[in-house]
């Protein structure tokens, strides 16, 4: 007799993501208040610590506005026309940091704390599959609330690290926080971030096994990518086993792949383990 495979309870996992976001937003707000010099270089090339903080503030403003409609001047932020995903996000990022002047940047800690709570209050009790309009990702783009919450958590964790590196302050990304980002946000965002030019004519199936979960089947073929959580058994070309925080940092280019491999935090196996580095070249980011 076969037993049906059961994945994680989406309501429970969404609740964990909300709790992680509440705690991370509070940490991020304290970090922003403690920054000694907003003009210092950050962990993001060409951006200062203040620029990164302004970007995070814009993220919180955008996701809050999806429910509160407090910001509607999207023409000042969005690029005209239908442009490729990475180009669009790069443009939005560059424009959005201008939403905060010097005074606004000095109050970013309070802004993040307030908007973090606003987002969580506005979405309290809503189902994980509630649609969220996100025009900054594309014309007519709609995500689920589960993915949106995971994305705000991701932005908070990674840019908190960028700010902390520039400010010389401590910042940690825990394994459970990383698992929630990988499970909630990355199945939605990885296909959008596919480099279609590089993926043309490529056919590779990756089994991404994050230690302690989740497990993602990343299948690239015919210039498209599909990402499935806890997929049924199938043949894979390459299996990647990764510690959750290490994978998150490598995927978003905060840590070089070679360093994670050298420390045993990412390993490749399967029929064609040498294909593992191609995942990061095919799934790109701004």
N, C-alpha and C positions, 0 to 999 in steps of 0.2 A: 504494500500500500504506500502510495506517495503522499508526502506531506507538503502542503502549499507553503511556499516561502513567504514570510511576512516581513515587511520593512518596518522602519520606525513609525510610531504614531505621529502623524503630521501635527496634530494639535499639541501634543506633549513637546515635540521638538521646537515648535514655534514658541511655546511658552518659555523654553530654555533660552532661546535666542533673544526674546524680549528681556529676560532677566539679565543676560549677559550684556545686552545693549545698555540697560539702565546702569549697571555697574561700570561699564566702560565709559559711558558719557560722563559720569561723575568723575572718573579718573582723568579723563581728557580735559574737563573743565579745570580741575586743580592744576594740571600740567600747564595749561595756557596761562593761568594766573601766575604761575611761578617762573615763566620764561623771563630771563634777565634782559635779553636783547632781541627784539623782533626783527632786527635787521641782519642778524647773523645768518650765515649760510646754513641751509637745512640738508636733510638727507635726499632731497630732490634736486637734480641739476637745474641751475638757473633760478630756482626759487629760494627766497629767504624763509626763515622760520615764520615770519609774519604772513608771507604769501601762502604757505601751507595752511596756517591757521585760518586765513581768509577762505581758502578752498574748502576746508572742513566746515566752516560756517555756512558757506553756500550750499553744501550738501545737506546740512540740517534744515536750512531754509527751504530748499527745493522739496524735500520729502514731507516737511510739515505742510507746505503750501498745497501739496496734492490733496490734503484733507481740509486745511483751514482757508486756502485761497488768499493768503495774505500777500503773496507775491504773484503778479500777473504780467510783469514787463519782460516776457520771454524774448521779445524781439531784440532786446539789448544783450542777450546771452547766446541765443541759438544762432548757428550759422545759417545763411539762406540756402534753400534748396535741399535736395536729398544727397548728402555726401556720405562716403564710406564711414563705417562705425568709428574706427580709430581716429580718423581725421576729424570727425564730428566731436568726439570727446575731447581731443586735444584743443580744438577751438573753444569749446564750452569752458574747459578748465582755464584757459588763458583769459577769457573774458570775465569769468565769474569772480576771480580774485579782486576785480575792480569794484565789486559791490560793497566793499568795506573800506572806508577811508581810514586815516590814521586814528581818529577817535574810536571808530568802530572796532579796529584791530585791538585797541587797548582794552576793549570790553568783551573780547571773544570768549573768555572763560564763562562769563555770565550768560552770554548768548547761547553757547552750546548747552549749558545746563538747562536753560529755560526751554529751548527748542527740543532738546531731547525728551524732557518731560511732556511737552506739548504733543510730540509725535506719539509717545506711548499712551497718553490719555486719549487722543483722538482715535487710536486704533484698538483701544481696550475692548475685548469681547468680540472683535471681528474675526471671521474665519480666515485661516491661512491662505485660502485661495481667493480672497477678496481682491478685485482688480485695483491696481494703482496706476494712474496715468503718469508716464515718465517721458515727456517730450524731449528731454535732453539726450535720451538714448536713440531717438529716431522719431520721425513723423508717425503719429498714431501708435507709438510704442506703449504697451501696457504690460506690467509685471504683476505677479501675485504679491500679496502682502508679505508672505513668507520670504520670497526672494528679496523684496525691498528692505525688509528688516535685516536680513542677512547682509545686504549691501551696505546699509548704514553702519552696521557693526564692523564690516570689513574696512570701510573708509576710516572709521574711528581708530581701529587698531593699527592699521598700517601708517596712517598719517600721524598718529600719536608717536609712533616710532621715529618718523622723519623729524618731527618737532623735537623730540627728546635727544636725538643724535646731534642736532644743530645746537641745542641749548645746553648740552652736557648734563642732562637730567636722566634719571632712571625711567625705564618703560619696559614692560613685559607683555608678551603675547602667550597666553597659556594654551596647552594642548586642547582643552575642551572648547575654548573660544575659537580656535582655528578649525576644529572639526565642524562647528556650527556654521562658520562661513563657507567652508568647502561643501558641506551638505546642502545648505539653504540657498546660497548665492551662485556658486560656480556652475551648477548644471544649467542655469539660465544664461549666464554671461559668457561662458566659454564658446558656445557656438557663434555668438555675436562677434566675438573677438578673433574669429578665424581669419587668417591672412589668405584670402581666396586665391590670390595670385600664386603664392607658394603651394597652396593645396591643390592646384589644378593638376589632374592626372595622378594624384596621390591616393593610395588606399592603404590605410593602417588602422588596426584596432588595438587600442591600449586598454589594459586592465589596470586601473589606478586604485590600489589598495592602500587606503590611509590607515595607519596602525590605530586600532581602537574604533575604526569606522570614520566616515562612510566609505563605500566602495563605488567607484564610478567606472562605467564603460564608456570610453571616449572613442568614437568611431568616425574616422575621417575618410570621405570618399566623394568623388565627383564634385569637388569644390565646396562641400558642405561638411558640417560636423554635427553629430548628435551625441548628447551626454545623458546617460541613463543611470539612475541610482539603483543599486542592488539588482542588476540585470540578471535574467536567466543565464545558465551556463552556455558558453559559446567558445569558439576558438579565437585566441588573441595572438597578435604578432609579438607583443611586448607587454610584460608585466612590470609595473612600477610599484614598489613598496616604499612608503614614505611616512616619517613622523609628521604629524599634522602641522605643527608650527613651521617646521623646516620646509615642507612643501609650499605653504602659503608664502613664505619669504622668497623662495626661489621663483615661484609662479609670478610674483609681482616684482621681481628683480631687486629685492632688497638684500639678498644674499646670493653669491655666485653658486652655480650648480656644483662646481668642483669641490667647494668647501663642504657642502652638505653630504656629498658622496664620500669625501675623505673622512668625515666624522661618523659614517655609517648611518646617517639619517635618511638617506635616499639610496635605494638599491634597485637595479634593473635585472630582470630575468625573462624567462619565456623563450620562444623559438628565436627571436631576433632582439636580444637585449641592447644591441648597439643603436636601435632606433629610439631609445628613450630620450636623448637630447632633442630630437625633432619635435617632440610635443611642445616644448617651449618656443621653438621657432615657428611653428604653425599657429599656435594660439598666442597672439601678441597682445600688446596693450599700449596705451599712450605714454 
